[in-house]
Amino acid sequence: MTGPAPQLTAVPTLDELVQAPEKVVLLSPEGARTLLCGVAALLPVLIAQSSRDTEKPNASPAPVRWLNVEQVVAQFGVSKRWLYTHKHLLPYSQPSHKVLLFDADKLTKWFQAHKGGG
């Protein structure tokens, strides 16, 4: 008779999982969700960083500042409902089903261009 598979008591770091991917099977479902949400939130930033032009070492563009739904609601005075309804019109990234991020600079420009027009 075999017992349940052993589970890790602490969520391993990303470095630990890169070195030993087999540890993923030892995560609890909650630990896996926590790690997945963290990685999903990093994806757009990692993609942007990896696609930077490495040929121009002196030209360092400002890093993208990502805003979550709550931050957009507070900063721009829109409701969550309005934001989700109009997201297809806005500059956003959705690295996972549960995470919605907005590029702060592009969103600010969008609201400035559409101020009073909607």
Secondary structure by P-SEA (a helix, b strand, c coil): cccccccccccccaaaaaacccccccccaaaaaaaaaaaaaaaaaaaaaaaccccccccccccbbbbcaaaaaaaccccaaaaaaaccccccccccccbbbbcaaaaaaaaaaacccc
